[in-house]
Amino acid sequence: MRLRHSLLPWFLLALLAFAVLAVILSLPSWATESFGQPASNLGAGQRYNYSLKLLLESEALTQPCNPDAPEQIFVVQQGETVDSIASRLEEAGIVCDAQVFRDYLVWSGLDRTIQAGTYRLSPALTGMQVARALQDATPTEVAFVVYAGWRMEEIAEALPASGLQISPQDFLAEASLPTNPPPFLPAGASAEGFLAPGEYTLPRSATAEQLVSVLIQNFTFALTPELQEGFAAQGLSVYQAVILASIVEREAIFDEEMPTIASVFYNRLRVGMNLQSDPTVQYAIGFTGDTWWKNPLSLSDLGIESPFNTYLYPGLPPAPISNPSRAALEAVAFPAQTNYYYFSAMCDGSGYHNFAETFEEQLENLCR
């Protein structure tokens, strides 16, 4: 009887030790259920060590620090250590505990695959979500630039390298017949001329319809009552003004010359002269294999049969030939008052022009 009583404490102690051992052996399994598989490079002792740490501080990884906080920019530098990244994330309030966050990175093996780059992170993410976000530096938004003077085919050509998931074909289909055309666009007209130049920040997942809509919307914002009054004062509708502005855009290198170039075209229109603008012929020719704007033009090019050829046909061409800048639109709304009927490029290669009132003066300005 005494022997039984003397063995009982040892039995209980052995049972307790067995229970503790069972718990310890179960730690990696429990941690795997909550935090995923441990990294293959961790030894048995490390798996037990990290699993215990993570289970004790699980809330710091599974609950956001601030569910109502907005996103913020976070930059991971090339070669930056995991300790530095974790510390800065805690300082920014994006993760709740830098040490626990680091432990999770090591446990999951994500510490070895963090990418340098710029991220948009939020304290509304859990620590585990932040860790996985740091594996892909590809931004969810991209900057897309539309340059003044581009025709819509050139915008389409820029899409494959932009990061946007829009094919050139889908963009051209939408731009050729916009789903939501503005009221000043004639029925059946393309959006050419109304795809406002500028730099746009767009979701990587934006559709062709959304892109065209944003570009047209930006044009609409720029179309102030003052501009519309200026067009009307020149006897032009918005559509006609954009046609003329698209020509001025392609003719001018420098914004300060645009009002004077616009005045030349107005003077020609008033007396019934053809506009005789090279860019309209370039537009009619289209892509030549390496450019959309053939230069120089040959004498035979000037005779190409097209309603866009302003050497052959009087008045404005039937549609815009490019997407003009705000400066070109303002030049058409508020042209300079001149007696010029001609202009030609200066011979110094500066991009500026000589202007002339007579054809004889124009001939004297030509480069020899």
Order of alpha helices (4+ residues) and beta strands (2+ residues): alpha-alpha-alpha-beta-alpha-alpha-beta-alpha-beta-alpha-alpha-beta-alpha-alpha-alpha-alpha-alpha-alpha-beta-beta-alpha
